[in-house]
Amino acid sequence: MITPLEKYDPQIYELLRQEAARQSACIRLIPSENYVSKAVMAATGSCLTNKYAEGYPGKRYYEGQQVTDLIESLAIERAQKLFKVDHANVQSHSGAVANLAAYSAVAAPGDTIMGLALPYGGHLSHGWKVNFTSKIFNSVSYELDPVTGQFDFNKIEELAKKHKPKVIISGASAYPRTIDFKSFGEIAKRVGAYHLSDIAHISGLVVAGLHPSPVPYADIVSTTTHKTLRGPRGGMLLCKAELAEAIDKAVFPGLQGGPHMHTISALAVALKEADSPEFVEYAKQIIKNAKVLADCLMEKGFNLFTCGTDNHLILIDLRNKNIPGKKLAKALDRARIETNYNTIPGDPAKPFNPNGLRIGTPAITTRGMKEEQMKIVASLIAKVADNIDNEEVIAQVGRESLLLCSQFPVPEHFIMPAGK
């Protein structure tokens, strides 16, 4: 049967078909990517795309909100329950927008914000110099300990006492170890700062109880709604009750107009999926897979930043291989293994051609791969790295990758309804 999209716009239909086939036929190791269920996808593509809903439940600027109010309220309630938090705002269009809203809720233009430097695993929206946040706020960055590769809380506190930030940001986009949110919270209290914790990468692990939650120690928690949470692309803010009004005003009308109700409905579905025993088992397997993959890579001569991982993410230092990260990422892509080149702490190379490679296990774990498959994946990565200029070997690895993917098709549903 021909679908409306296929009939009206066969060009876009064919490109979407190609992308679905590509996602199915490659080993996706980008740690910020995942697969969503058909239920989440159906909500994302629903009739809510047609509806404007400026404002909040019970306080809208448009009529016809009988259903949208119920949907957003349900998403809020599910987020509050899952994260064990006083208040949730589910309207942010992205994690970066959520962070900017959090800053503007508690800080004024020109105030100081302090976050992890981008080359050390931070995020652009944590005040990095090329990001708009650094133009609004005075941005100060802390770094990781050059020996351990982990947070040096004595130095972070020294920096905080010197610069007196209004907001201290914890969280990262390329940090493979457990984050001590309690220590960040204590430093923030001692210097009179708000503590914003960005858990975009690890929120799925947090709700599964596999990474300490920042909620007891942070004034505000931001997250994306995809990645390990396995929902639609968007952002979310969680906070203490006393900051609820400020956070809501910062999102709307402060930064956004109408929320994307189709995304919020999909988020509600994803939050229900995450509030299940199956999701906890999934999150456990993410970490098991990452640890085995890390160990196998080290056995094959790869140097890993911090010599391993506690979460879903692995950062490979390729300097001992004398292979630029970009070159290896491109070769792996030709071999149907999807990664991203990434700076590593202390990297002398430029960001567009760094010495690091960032990989993770959320997507391949969704496909059902386990520890045995991680050994295979590590071998495939090593084979490409050892034959970086041999296109015949790379093509052979591509065939092996395709075979592995065929054995673990992308599931349509992750959480089975009761009684099934």
Contacts in CASP RR format, 6 or more apart in sequence:
PFRMAT RR
TARGET T0000
AUTHOR 0000-0000-0000
METHOD contacts of the structure
MODEL  1
MITPLEKYDPQIYELLRQEAARQSACIRLIPSENYVSKAVMAATGSCLTN
KYAEGYPGKRYYEGQQVTDLIESLAIERAQKLFKVDHANVQSHSGAVANL
AAYSAVAAPGDTIMGLALPYGGHLSHGWKVNFTSKIFNSVSYELDPVTGQ
FDFNKIEELAKKHKPKVIISGASAYPRTIDFKSFGEIAKRVGAYHLSDIA
HISGLVVAGLHPSPVPYADIVSTTTHKTLRGPRGGMLLCKAELAEAIDKA
VFPGLQGGPHMHTISALAVALKEADSPEFVEYAKQIIKNAKVLADCLMEK
GFNLFTCGTDNHLILIDLRNKNIPGKKLAKALDRARIETNYNTIPGDPAK
PFNPNGLRIGTPAITTRGMKEEQMKIVASLIAKVADNIDNEEVIAQVGRE
SLLLCSQFPVPEHFIMPAGK
3 13 0 8 1.000
5 12 0 8 1.000
5 13 0 8 1.000
5 16 0 8 1.000
6 13 0 8 1.000
23 35 0 8 1.000
23 410 0 8 1.000
24 405 0 8 1.000
24 409 0 8 1.000
24 410 0 8 1.000
25 336 0 8 1.000
25 402 0 8 1.000
25 405 0 8 1.000
26 336 0 8 1.000
26 337 0 8 1.000
26 338 0 8 1.000
26 401 0 8 1.000
26 405 0 8 1.000
27 336 0 8 1.000
27 337 0 8 1.000
27 338 0 8 1.000
27 364 0 8 1.000
27 377 0 8 1.000
27 380 0 8 1.000
27 401 0 8 1.000
27 404 0 8 1.000
27 405 0 8 1.000
28 338 0 8 1.000
28 363 0 8 1.000
28 364 0 8 1.000
29 337 0 8 1.000
29 338 0 8 1.000
29 339 0 8 1.000
29 359 0 8 1.000
29 360 0 8 1.000
29 361 0 8 1.000
29 363 0 8 1.000
29 364 0 8 1.000
29 377 0 8 1.000
30 338 0 8 1.000
30 339 0 8 1.000
30 340 0 8 1.000
30 358 0 8 1.000
30 359 0 8 1.000
30 360 0 8 1.000
30 363 0 8 1.000
31 201 0 8 1.000
31 227 0 8 1.000
31 312 0 8 1.000
31 313 0 8 1.000
31 314 0 8 1.000
31 358 0 8 1.000
31 359 0 8 1.000
31 360 0 8 1.000
31 361 0 8 1.000
31 362 0 8 1.000
32 173 0 8 1.000
32 200 0 8 1.000
32 201 0 8 1.000
32 224 0 8 1.000
32 226 0 8 1.000
32 227 0 8 1.000
33 226 0 8 1.000
33 227 0 8 1.000
33 338 0 8 1.000
33 362 0 8 1.000
33 363 0 8 1.000
34 226 0 8 1.000
34 227 0 8 1.000
34 228 0 8 1.000
34 230 0 8 1.000
34 231 0 8 1.000
34 362 0 8 1.000
34 363 0 8 1.000
34 366 0 8 1.000
35 230 0 8 1.000
35 363 0 8 1.000
35 366 0 8 1.000
35 367 0 8 1.000
35 410 0 8 1.000
35 411 0 8 1.000
36 44 0 8 1.000
36 226 0 8 1.000
36 230 0 8 1.000
36 231 0 8 1.000
36 232 0 8 1.000
36 266 0 8 1.000
36 270 0 8 1.000
37 230 0 8 1.000
37 269 0 8 1.000
37 270 0 8 1.000
37 273 0 8 1.000
37 411 0 8 1.000
37 412 0 8 1.000
37 413 0 8 1.000
37 414 0 8 1.000
37 415 0 8 1.000
38 412 0 8 1.000
38 413 0 8 1.000
39 269 0 8 1.000
39 273 0 8 1.000
39 413 0 8 1.000
40 230 0 8 1.000
40 231 0 8 1.000
40 232 0 8 1.000
40 266 0 8 1.000
40 269 0 8 1.000
40 270 0 8 1.000
40 273 0 8 1.000
41 266 0 8 1.000
43 232 0 8 1.000
43 262 0 8 1.000
43 265 0 8 1.000
43 266 0 8 1.000
43 268 0 8 1.000
43 269 0 8 1.000
44 232 0 8 1.000
44 262 0 8 1.000
44 263 0 8 1.000
44 265 0 8 1.000
44 266 0 8 1.000
45 262 0 8 1.000
45 266 0 8 1.000
46 262 0 8 1.000
46 265 0 8 1.000
48 68 0 8 1.000
48 71 0 8 1.000
48 261 0 8 1.000
48 262 0 8 1.000
48 264 0 8 1.000
48 265 0 8 1.000
49 261 0 8 1.000
49 262 0 8 1.000
51 64 0 8 1.000
51 68 0 8 1.000
51 261 0 8 1.000
52 62 0 8 1.000
52 258 0 8 1.000
53 60 0 8 1.000
53 62 0 8 1.000
53 65 0 8 1.000
53 68 0 8 1.000
53 72 0 8 1.000
53 258 0 8 1.000
53 259 0 8 1.000
53 261 0 8 1.000
54 60 0 8 1.000
54 61 0 8 1.000
54 62 0 8 1.000
54 252 0 8 1.000
54 257 0 8 1.000
54 258 0 8 1.000
54 259 0 8 1.000
55 61 0 8 1.000
55 252 0 8 1.000
55 258 0 8 1.000
55 259 0 8 1.000
56 72 0 8 1.000
56 91 0 8 1.000
56 248 0 8 1.000
56 252 0 8 1.000
57 65 0 8 1.000
57 68 0 8 1.000
57 69 0 8 1.000
57 70 0 8 1.000
57 72 0 8 1.000
57 73 0 8 1.000
57 76 0 8 1.000
58 65 0 8 1.000
58 69 0 8 1.000
60 68 0 8 1.000
60 69 0 8 1.000
68 261 0 8 1.000
71 261 0 8 1.000
71 264 0 8 1.000
71 265 0 8 1.000
71 268 0 8 1.000
72 90 0 8 1.000
72 91 0 8 1.000
72 259 0 8 1.000
72 261 0 8 1.000
72 264 0 8 1.000
74 268 0 8 1.000
75 88 0 8 1.000
75 90 0 8 1.000
75 264 0 8 1.000
75 265 0 8 1.000
75 267 0 8 1.000
75 268 0 8 1.000
75 271 0 8 1.000
76 88 0 8 1.000
76 89 0 8 1.000
76 90 0 8 1.000
78 268 0 8 1.000
78 271 0 8 1.000
78 272 0 8 1.000
78 275 0 8 1.000
79 85 0 8 1.000
79 88 0 8 1.000
79 90 0 8 1.000
79 236 0 8 1.000
79 238 0 8 1.000
79 267 0 8 1.000
79 271 0 8 1.000
80 86 0 8 1.000
80 87 0 8 1.000
80 88 0 8 1.000
80 238 0 8 1.000
81 275 0 8 1.000
82 207 0 8 1.000
82 271 0 8 1.000
82 274 0 8 1.000
82 275 0 8 1.000
83 206 0 8 1.000
83 207 0 8 1.000
83 213 0 8 1.000
83 215 0 8 1.000
83 221 0 8 1.000
83 238 0 8 1.000
84 213 0 8 1.000
84 215 0 8 1.000
85 215 0 8 1.000
85 221 0 8 1.000
85 238 0 8 1.000
85 239 0 8 1.000
85 240 0 8 1.000
86 239 0 8 1.000
86 240 0 8 1.000
86 241 0 8 1.000
86 244 0 8 1.000
87 238 0 8 1.000
87 239 0 8 1.000
87 240 0 8 1.000
87 241 0 8 1.000
87 243 0 8 1.000
87 244 0 8 1.000
87 247 0 8 1.000
88 236 0 8 1.000
88 237 0 8 1.000
88 238 0 8 1.000
89 101 0 8 1.000
89 236 0 8 1.000
89 237 0 8 1.000
89 238 0 8 1.000
89 239 0 8 1.000
89 247 0 8 1.000
89 248 0 8 1.000
89 251 0 8 1.000
90 235 0 8 1.000
90 236 0 8 1.000
90 259 0 8 1.000
90 264 0 8 1.000
90 267 0 8 1.000
91 251 0 8 1.000
91 252 0 8 1.000
91 256 0 8 1.000
91 258 0 8 1.000
91 259 0 8 1.000
91 264 0 8 1.000
92 98 0 8 1.000
92 101 0 8 1.000
92 222 0 8 1.000
92 234 0 8 1.000
92 235 0 8 1.000
92 236 0 8 1.000
92 237 0 8 1.000
92 251 0 8 1.000
92 256 0 8 1.000
93 234 0 8 1.000
93 235 0 8 1.000
93 256 0 8 1.000
93 260 0 8 1.000
93 263 0 8 1.000
94 224 0 8 1.000
94 233 0 8 1.000
94 234 0 8 1.000
94 235 0 8 1.000
95 125 0 8 1.000
95 200 0 8 1.000
95 222 0 8 1.000
95 223 0 8 1.000
95 224 0 8 1.000
95 234 0 8 1.000
95 235 0 8 1.000
95 236 0 8 1.000
96 123 0 8 1.000
96 124 0 8 1.000
96 125 0 8 1.000
97 235 0 8 1.000
97 251 0 8 1.000
97 255 0 8 1.000
97 256 0 8 1.000
98 222 0 8 1.000
98 223 0 8 1.000
98 224 0 8 1.000
98 235 0 8 1.000
98 236 0 8 1.000
98 237 0 8 1.000
98 251 0 8 1.000
99 123 0 8 1.000
99 125 0 8 1.000
99 126 0 8 1.000
99 133 0 8 1.000
99 169 0 8 1.000
99 196 0 8 1.000
99 198 0 8 1.000
99 222 0 8 1.000
100 125 0 8 1.000
100 132 0 8 1.000
100 133 0 8 1.000
100 136 0 8 1.000
100 255 0 8 1.000
101 237 0 8 1.000
101 247 0 8 1.000
101 250 0 8 1.000
101 251 0 8 1.000
101 254 0 8 1.000
101 255 0 8 1.000
102 167 0 8 1.000
102 196 0 8 1.000
102 220 0 8 1.000
102 222 0 8 1.000
102 237 0 8 1.000
102 247 0 8 1.000
102 250 0 8 1.000
103 113 0 8 1.000
103 133 0 8 1.000
103 136 0 8 1.000
103 137 0 8 1.000
103 167 0 8 1.000
103 196 0 8 1.000
104 136 0 8 1.000
104 250 0 8 1.000
104 254 0 8 1.000
104 255 0 8 1.000
105 220 0 8 1.000
105 243 0 8 1.000
105 246 0 8 1.000
105 247 0 8 1.000
105 249 0 8 1.000
105 250 0 8 1.000
106 166 0 8 1.000
106 167 0 8 1.000
106 194 0 8 1.000
106 219 0 8 1.000
106 220 0 8 1.000
106 243 0 8 1.000
106 246 0 8 1.000
107 113 0 8 1.000
107 137 0 8 1.000
107 166 0 8 1.000
107 167 0 8 1.000
107 194 0 8 1.000
108 166 0 8 1.000
109 136 0 8 1.000
109 137 0 8 1.000
110 136 0 8 1.000
110 137 0 8 1.000
110 138 0 8 1.000
111 137 0 8 1.000
111 138 0 8 1.000
111 165 0 8 1.000
111 166 0 8 1.000
111 167 0 8 1.000
112 137 0 8 1.000
112 138 0 8 1.000
112 139 0 8 1.000
112 140 0 8 1.000
112 163 0 8 1.000
112 164 0 8 1.000
112 165 0 8 1.000
112 166 0 8 1.000
112 167 0 8 1.000
113 126 0 8 1.000
113 127 0 8 1.000
113 133 0 8 1.000
113 137 0 8 1.000
113 138 0 8 1.000
113 139 0 8 1.000
113 140 0 8 1.000
113 165 0 8 1.000
113 166 0 8 1.000
113 167 0 8 1.000
113 168 0 8 1.000
113 169 0 8 1.000
114 139 0 8 1.000
114 140 0 8 1.000
114 141 0 8 1.000
114 142 0 8 1.000
114 159 0 8 1.000
114 160 0 8 1.000
114 163 0 8 1.000
114 165 0 8 1.000
114 167 0 8 1.000
114 168 0 8 1.000
114 169 0 8 1.000
114 193 0 8 1.000
115 122 0 8 1.000
115 126 0 8 1.000
115 127 0 8 1.000
115 139 0 8 1.000
115 140 0 8 1.000
115 141 0 8 1.000
115 142 0 8 1.000
115 168 0 8 1.000
115 169 0 8 1.000
115 170 0 8 1.000
116 122 0 8 1.000
116 123 0 8 1.000
116 126 0 8 1.000
116 141 0 8 1.000
116 142 0 8 1.000
116 143 0 8 1.000
116 144 0 8 1.000
116 169 0 8 1.000
116 170 0 8 1.000
116 171 0 8 1.000
116 172 0 8 1.000
116 175 0 8 1.000
117 128 0 8 1.000
117 141 0 8 1.000
117 142 0 8 1.000
117 143 0 8 1.000
118 124 0 8 1.000
118 126 0 8 1.000
118 128 0 8 1.000
118 141 0 8 1.000
118 343 0 8 1.000
119 343 0 8 1.000
119 345 0 8 1.000
119 346 0 8 1.000
119 347 0 8 1.000
119 351 0 8 1.000
120 141 0 8 1.000
120 143 0 8 1.000
120 144 0 8 1.000
120 345 0 8 1.000
120 346 0 8 1.000
121 144 0 8 1.000
121 172 0 8 1.000
121 173 0 8 1.000
121 174 0 8 1.000
121 175 0 8 1.000
121 343 0 8 1.000
121 345 0 8 1.000
122 128 0 8 1.000
122 171 0 8 1.000
122 172 0 8 1.000
122 173 0 8 1.000
122 174 0 8 1.000
122 175 0 8 1.000
123 171 0 8 1.000
123 172 0 8 1.000
123 173 0 8 1.000
123 198 0 8 1.000
123 200 0 8 1.000
124 130 0 8 1.000
124 131 0 8 1.000
125 131 0 8 1.000
125 133 0 8 1.000
125 198 0 8 1.000
126 133 0 8 1.000
126 141 0 8 1.000
126 169 0 8 1.000
126 171 0 8 1.000
126 198 0 8 1.000
127 133 0 8 1.000
127 134 0 8 1.000
127 137 0 8 1.000
127 139 0 8 1.000
127 141 0 8 1.000
128 134 0 8 1.000
128 139 0 8 1.000
128 141 0 8 1.000
129 139 0 8 1.000
133 139 0 8 1.000
140 159 0 8 1.000
140 163 0 8 1.000
140 165 0 8 1.000
142 155 0 8 1.000
142 156 0 8 1.000
142 159 0 8 1.000
143 155 0 8 1.000
143 345 0 8 1.000
144 150 0 8 1.000
144 151 0 8 1.000
144 152 0 8 1.000
144 345 0 8 1.000
145 151 0 8 1.000
145 152 0 8 1.000
145 155 0 8 1.000
146 345 0 8 1.000
146 346 0 8 1.000
148 306 0 8 1.000
149 305 0 8 1.000
149 306 0 8 1.000
149 345 0 8 1.000
150 177 0 8 1.000
150 306 0 8 1.000
151 179 0 8 1.000
151 180 0 8 1.000
151 183 0 8 1.000
153 180 0 8 1.000
153 183 0 8 1.000
153 184 0 8 1.000
153 187 0 8 1.000
156 184 0 8 1.000
156 187 0 8 1.000
157 187 0 8 1.000
157 190 0 8 1.000
157 191 0 8 1.000
160 168 0 8 1.000
160 187 0 8 1.000
160 188 0 8 1.000
160 190 0 8 1.000
160 191 0 8 1.000
160 193 0 8 1.000
161 190 0 8 1.000
161 191 0 8 1.000
164 191 0 8 1.000
164 192 0 8 1.000
164 193 0 8 1.000
165 191 0 8 1.000
165 193 0 8 1.000
166 193 0 8 1.000
166 194 0 8 1.000
167 193 0 8 1.000
167 194 0 8 1.000
167 195 0 8 1.000
167 196 0 8 1.000
168 184 0 8 1.000
168 185 0 8 1.000
168 187 0 8 1.000
168 188 0 8 1.000
168 191 0 8 1.000
168 193 0 8 1.000
168 194 0 8 1.000
168 195 0 8 1.000
168 196 0 8 1.000
169 196 0 8 1.000
169 197 0 8 1.000
169 198 0 8 1.000
170 179 0 8 1.000
170 181 0 8 1.000
170 184 0 8 1.000
170 185 0 8 1.000
170 195 0 8 1.000
170 196 0 8 1.000
170 197 0 8 1.000
170 198 0 8 1.000
170 214 0 8 1.000
170 218 0 8 1.000
171 179 0 8 1.000
171 197 0 8 1.000
171 198 0 8 1.000
171 199 0 8 1.000
172 179 0 8 1.000
172 198 0 8 1.000
172 201 0 8 1.000
173 200 0 8 1.000
173 201 0 8 1.000
174 313 0 8 1.000
174 315 0 8 1.000
174 342 0 8 1.000
174 343 0 8 1.000
174 358 0 8 1.000
175 313 0 8 1.000
176 294 0 8 1.000
176 304 0 8 1.000
176 305 0 8 1.000
176 306 0 8 1.000
176 308 0 8 1.000
176 309 0 8 1.000
176 310 0 8 1.000
176 311 0 8 1.000
176 313 0 8 1.000
176 314 0 8 1.000
176 315 0 8 1.000
177 306 0 8 1.000
177 309 0 8 1.000
177 310 0 8 1.000
177 311 0 8 1.000
178 211 0 8 1.000
178 212 0 8 1.000
178 310 0 8 1.000
178 311 0 8 1.000
179 202 0 8 1.000
179 211 0 8 1.000
179 212 0 8 1.000
179 214 0 8 1.000
180 212 0 8 1.000
181 197 0 8 1.000
181 212 0 8 1.000
181 213 0 8 1.000
181 214 0 8 1.000
181 217 0 8 1.000
181 218 0 8 1.000
182 212 0 8 1.000
182 216 0 8 1.000
182 217 0 8 1.000
184 195 0 8 1.000
184 197 0 8 1.000
184 214 0 8 1.000
184 217 0 8 1.000
184 218 0 8 1.000
185 195 0 8 1.000
185 217 0 8 1.000
185 218 0 8 1.000
186 217 0 8 1.000
187 193 0 8 1.000
188 194 0 8 1.000
188 195 0 8 1.000
188 219 0 8 1.000
189 195 0 8 1.000
194 219 0 8 1.000
194 220 0 8 1.000
195 214 0 8 1.000
195 217 0 8 1.000
195 218 0 8 1.000
195 219 0 8 1.000
195 220 0 8 1.000
196 218 0 8 1.000
196 219 0 8 1.000
196 220 0 8 1.000
196 221 0 8 1.000
196 222 0 8 1.000
197 214 0 8 1.000
197 217 0 8 1.000
197 218 0 8 1.000
197 220 0 8 1.000
197 221 0 8 1.000
197 222 0 8 1.000
198 221 0 8 1.000
198 222 0 8 1.000
198 223 0 8 1.000
199 206 0 8 1.000
199 214 0 8 1.000
199 221 0 8 1.000
199 222 0 8 1.000
199 223 0 8 1.000
200 222 0 8 1.000
200 223 0 8 1.000
200 224 0 8 1.000
200 227 0 8 1.000
201 227 0 8 1.000
201 228 0 8 1.000
201 311 0 8 1.000
201 312 0 8 1.000
201 313 0 8 1.000
202 211 0 8 1.000
202 228 0 8 1.000
202 311 0 8 1.000
202 312 0 8 1.000
203 223 0 8 1.000
203 224 0 8 1.000
203 227 0 8 1.000
203 228 0 8 1.000
203 229 0 8 1.000
204 227 0 8 1.000
204 228 0 8 1.000
204 229 0 8 1.000
204 230 0 8 1.000
204 274 0 8 1.000
204 279 0 8 1.000
204 283 0 8 1.000
205 211 0 8 1.000
205 228 0 8 1.000
205 283 0 8 1.000
205 286 0 8 1.000
205 287 0 8 1.000
205 311 0 8 1.000
205 312 0 8 1.000
206 212 0 8 1.000
206 213 0 8 1.000
206 214 0 8 1.000
207 229 0 8 1.000
207 274 0 8 1.000
207 275 0 8 1.000
207 279 0 8 1.000
207 283 0 8 1.000
208 274 0 8 1.000
208 279 0 8 1.000
208 280 0 8 1.000
208 282 0 8 1.000
208 283 0 8 1.000
208 284 0 8 1.000
209 280 0 8 1.000
209 283 0 8 1.000
210 280 0 8 1.000
210 283 0 8 1.000
210 284 0 8 1.000
210 287 0 8 1.000
211 310 0 8 1.000
211 311 0 8 1.000
214 221 0 8 1.000
215 221 0 8 1.000
215 238 0 8 1.000
219 239 0 8 1.000
219 240 0 8 1.000
219 243 0 8 1.000
220 237 0 8 1.000
220 238 0 8 1.000
220 239 0 8 1.000
220 240 0 8 1.000
220 243 0 8 1.000
220 247 0 8 1.000
221 237 0 8 1.000
221 238 0 8 1.000
221 239 0 8 1.000
222 235 0 8 1.000
222 236 0 8 1.000
222 237 0 8 1.000
222 238 0 8 1.000
223 229 0 8 1.000
223 235 0 8 1.000
223 236 0 8 1.000
223 238 0 8 1.000
224 233 0 8 1.000
224 234 0 8 1.000
224 235 0 8 1.000
224 236 0 8 1.000
225 231 0 8 1.000
225 232 0 8 1.000
225 233 0 8 1.000
225 234 0 8 1.000
225 235 0 8 1.000
225 236 0 8 1.000
225 263 0 8 1.000
225 267 0 8 1.000
225 270 0 8 1.000
226 232 0 8 1.000
226 233 0 8 1.000
226 234 0 8 1.000
227 362 0 8 1.000
228 283 0 8 1.000
228 286 0 8 1.000
228 312 0 8 1.000
228 362 0 8 1.000
229 270 0 8 1.000
229 274 0 8 1.000
230 270 0 8 1.000
230 273 0 8 1.000
230 274 0 8 1.000
230 279 0 8 1.000
230 282 0 8 1.000
230 362 0 8 1.000
230 366 0 8 1.000
230 414 0 8 1.000
231 266 0 8 1.000
231 267 0 8 1.000
231 269 0 8 1.000
231 270 0 8 1.000
231 273 0 8 1.000
232 263 0 8 1.000
232 266 0 8 1.000
232 267 0 8 1.000
232 270 0 8 1.000
233 263 0 8 1.000
234 260 0 8 1.000
234 263 0 8 1.000
234 267 0 8 1.000
236 267 0 8 1.000
237 247 0 8 1.000
237 251 0 8 1.000
239 247 0 8 1.000
252 258 0 8 1.000
252 259 0 8 1.000
272 415 0 8 1.000
273 279 0 8 1.000
273 414 0 8 1.000
273 415 0 8 1.000
276 415 0 8 1.000
278 414 0 8 1.000
278 415 0 8 1.000
278 416 0 8 1.000
279 414 0 8 1.000
279 415 0 8 1.000
282 365 0 8 1.000
282 366 0 8 1.000
282 414 0 8 1.000
285 365 0 8 1.000
285 368 0 8 1.000
285 370 0 8 1.000
286 311 0 8 1.000
286 312 0 8 1.000
286 361 0 8 1.000
286 362 0 8 1.000
286 365 0 8 1.000
287 310 0 8 1.000
287 311 0 8 1.000
287 312 0 8 1.000
288 370 0 8 1.000
288 371 0 8 1.000
289 361 0 8 1.000
289 364 0 8 1.000
289 365 0 8 1.000
289 369 0 8 1.000
289 370 0 8 1.000
289 371 0 8 1.000
289 373 0 8 1.000
289 374 0 8 1.000
290 309 0 8 1.000
290 311 0 8 1.000
290 312 0 8 1.000
290 313 0 8 1.000
290 314 0 8 1.000
290 360 0 8 1.000
290 361 0 8 1.000
291 308 0 8 1.000
291 309 0 8 1.000
292 371 0 8 1.000
292 374 0 8 1.000
292 375 0 8 1.000
293 314 0 8 1.000
293 359 0 8 1.000
293 360 0 8 1.000
293 361 0 8 1.000
293 374 0 8 1.000
293 377 0 8 1.000
293 378 0 8 1.000
294 304 0 8 1.000
294 308 0 8 1.000
294 309 0 8 1.000
294 314 0 8 1.000
295 308 0 8 1.000
296 374 0 8 1.000
296 375 0 8 1.000
296 377 0 8 1.000
296 378 0 8 1.000
296 379 0 8 1.000
297 304 0 8 1.000
297 314 0 8 1.000
297 316 0 8 1.000
297 378 0 8 1.000
297 381 0 8 1.000
297 382 0 8 1.000
298 304 0 8 1.000
298 307 0 8 1.000
298 308 0 8 1.000
299 378 0 8 1.000
300 378 0 8 1.000
300 379 0 8 1.000
300 381 0 8 1.000
300 382 0 8 1.000
301 320 0 8 1.000
301 382 0 8 1.000
302 316 0 8 1.000
302 317 0 8 1.000
302 318 0 8 1.000
302 321 0 8 1.000
302 381 0 8 1.000
302 382 0 8 1.000
302 385 0 8 1.000
303 316 0 8 1.000
303 317 0 8 1.000
303 318 0 8 1.000
303 319 0 8 1.000
303 320 0 8 1.000
304 314 0 8 1.000
304 315 0 8 1.000
304 316 0 8 1.000
304 317 0 8 1.000
305 315 0 8 1.000
305 316 0 8 1.000
305 317 0 8 1.000
305 344 0 8 1.000
305 345 0 8 1.000
306 315 0 8 1.000
308 314 0 8 1.000
312 360 0 8 1.000
312 361 0 8 1.000
312 362 0 8 1.000
313 358 0 8 1.000
313 359 0 8 1.000
313 360 0 8 1.000
314 358 0 8 1.000
314 359 0 8 1.000
314 360 0 8 1.000
315 342 0 8 1.000
315 344 0 8 1.000
315 356 0 8 1.000
315 357 0 8 1.000
315 358 0 8 1.000
316 356 0 8 1.000
316 357 0 8 1.000
316 358 0 8 1.000
316 359 0 8 1.000
317 344 0 8 1.000
317 355 0 8 1.000
317 356 0 8 1.000
318 324 0 8 1.000
318 325 0 8 1.000
318 328 0 8 1.000
318 355 0 8 1.000
318 356 0 8 1.000
318 357 0 8 1.000
318 385 0 8 1.000
319 355 0 8 1.000
321 328 0 8 1.000
321 385 0 8 1.000
323 385 0 8 1.000
323 388 0 8 1.000
324 341 0 8 1.000
324 349 0 8 1.000
324 353 0 8 1.000
324 354 0 8 1.000
324 355 0 8 1.000
325 341 0 8 1.000
325 342 0 8 1.000
325 353 0 8 1.000
325 354 0 8 1.000
325 355 0 8 1.000
325 356 0 8 1.000
325 357 0 8 1.000
326 341 0 8 1.000
326 352 0 8 1.000
326 353 0 8 1.000
326 354 0 8 1.000
327 388 0 8 1.000
328 339 0 8 1.000
328 341 0 8 1.000
328 357 0 8 1.000
328 384 0 8 1.000
328 385 0 8 1.000
328 388 0 8 1.000
329 339 0 8 1.000
329 340 0 8 1.000
329 341 0 8 1.000
329 357 0 8 1.000
331 384 0 8 1.000
331 385 0 8 1.000
331 388 0 8 1.000
331 394 0 8 1.000
332 338 0 8 1.000
332 339 0 8 1.000
332 381 0 8 1.000
332 384 0 8 1.000
333 339 0 8 1.000
334 391 0 8 1.000
334 394 0 8 1.000
334 395 0 8 1.000
334 398 0 8 1.000
335 380 0 8 1.000
335 384 0 8 1.000
335 394 0 8 1.000
335 395 0 8 1.000
335 397 0 8 1.000
335 398 0 8 1.000
335 401 0 8 1.000
336 397 0 8 1.000
336 398 0 8 1.000
336 401 0 8 1.000
336 402 0 8 1.000
336 405 0 8 1.000
337 377 0 8 1.000
337 380 0 8 1.000
337 381 0 8 1.000
337 384 0 8 1.000
337 397 0 8 1.000
337 398 0 8 1.000
337 401 0 8 1.000
339 357 0 8 1.000
339 358 0 8 1.000
339 359 0 8 1.000
340 357 0 8 1.000
340 358 0 8 1.000
340 359 0 8 1.000
341 353 0 8 1.000
341 354 0 8 1.000
341 356 0 8 1.000
341 357 0 8 1.000
341 358 0 8 1.000
342 354 0 8 1.000
342 356 0 8 1.000
342 357 0 8 1.000
342 358 0 8 1.000
343 349 0 8 1.000
343 351 0 8 1.000
343 354 0 8 1.000
343 355 0 8 1.000
343 356 0 8 1.000
344 354 0 8 1.000
344 355 0 8 1.000
344 356 0 8 1.000
347 354 0 8 1.000
347 355 0 8 1.000
347 356 0 8 1.000
348 355 0 8 1.000
349 355 0 8 1.000
361 374 0 8 1.000
364 373 0 8 1.000
364 377 0 8 1.000
364 408 0 8 1.000
366 410 0 8 1.000
366 411 0 8 1.000
366 414 0 8 1.000
367 405 0 8 1.000
367 408 0 8 1.000
367 409 0 8 1.000
367 410 0 8 1.000
367 411 0 8 1.000
368 408 0 8 1.000
368 411 0 8 1.000
369 377 0 8 1.000
369 404 0 8 1.000
369 408 0 8 1.000
373 404 0 8 1.000
373 408 0 8 1.000
376 400 0 8 1.000
376 404 0 8 1.000
377 404 0 8 1.000
380 397 0 8 1.000
380 398 0 8 1.000
380 400 0 8 1.000
380 401 0 8 1.000
380 404 0 8 1.000
383 393 0 8 1.000
383 397 0 8 1.000
384 393 0 8 1.000
384 394 0 8 1.000
384 397 0 8 1.000
387 393 0 8 1.000
387 394 0 8 1.000
END
